[in-house]
Amino acid sequence: VVLNRFTVSAGAREDVKISQIIVKNTAPTNPISDTDITNIRVREAGGAVVAGPVNLVNKVATFLVSPAISLTKGTSKNFEVIADIYSGNGRQAKMDIEAGKVIGIGATSGVAIVSSGSSTAATVTIGVGTLTVTQSTKHPTGTAATFVRSTASKTLAIFSVRAVGEDIVLNKVKMNFTGHAHFTDTANLDSVGLYEGE
């Protein structure tokens, strides 16, 4: 999820190398805990990751940018702060970049340069987690899906289950077996089990 979009501009005097970016969660109401979001990264807008991943420590994510991001004098680059949502239903994130929290070095002077502007992010509220089930690409097809009477175990179906937004505990899985009118799960199947795959 994108948590902040910001622009960094170099002045007209010299090229700048960005070496550090500091982002802080400033949500005033019901803020997320440090562990609710993970793998926080900075990427060029729509492009490659240039810093991270890091995690929050006391609401702050500190990126040590290596290699440094080069900005030609008089030019700008657009960036995004992105992260993975791990948990935190109903809690809020507002990942701001305050003045002085983008730090660089003048390419010619070697003098430390700090940002004069700030970037205020929109507040993001973490929603209820969801569970998605999809048929796996390893699901039996063709001859692999043709079964004869046997005491050997056979794989009838393979599905992928994915938790999104928060940890989810599976306490019940219901499956329906459908097919020919003469097929019944009690008469034609025995010792049906559910197994965890890769």
C-alpha positions, 0 to 999 in steps of 0.5 A: 500500500502507498502511504506517502507520495513526495517530491525532492528537489535539488537547488540550482547551485549543485547536485545533491546526493540523498543519503537519509530519509525519515518518515514518522507516523503522526496519526492523532487518533488510534494510531497503528502499532510499530508491528502493524505494517512491515517492509516499509520501502521508498521507491521512485514513483512507479519505479524501483525501490531505492531504500529499505525495507525497514520497520517502524521503531517508536513510530519512526522509519529511518532509511539509510539510502545506499547507494545515495540517490543522485539529483542533478541541480535544478531537478526533482524526483518523485517518490513513494513510501510503500509498506505491507499491511500485517495487522491493525484492523481499525487503526490508522497510519499517517506517514509524514515526512517533516522538514529536515528529514530528507538529508543529503550531501552536496556533490561539489561542496561535500556539505550536509544538506537538509530538506526545507519542506515537508510532505503530509500524507493522507490518513490510511485506516486499516480495514478488516482482513480478508481471506481469498481462495483460488485454485492452484496452478498445481490443481490436477488436470487432464489425466492427472484428474482421472481416478480409478478405485484404489486404496492409494491416496489421490490428490483431488484438488489443490487450492491456495489460501491467502490472508490479507490485512491481518493474521487469520485463524482457519477453524473450519473448511467446508468442501462440496464434492459434485459430479455424476448423479451416481457419485456420492461422497459417502459411497465413493470416497473414504478417508478424505483429508486436508493437507497443508502444501507448500 
